[in-house]
Amino acid sequence: MPTVEFEGHTFNVDEDGFIDDFKNWNEAWVRHVKQTEGIEELTDEHWKV
C-alpha cells in the first residue's frame, strides 16, 4: 500500500491518494492535502464532512 510522509507522520493511502482509514486523519493530513491541492486558505465549506 502506498504511503505519504508529511510532518513526521506516515499515512497509508489508496491508489488514488486518499487516506485509507478515517481513524488516521489529523490536522497534519489536512495541511498535506491543502499543500498538494494548492489551497491557500481553508473555508468553512472545506471543513464540512
Buried (B, 14 or more C-beta within 10 A) or exposed (E): EEEBEBEEBEBEBEEEEEBEEEEEEEEEBBBBBBEEEEEEEEEEEEEEE
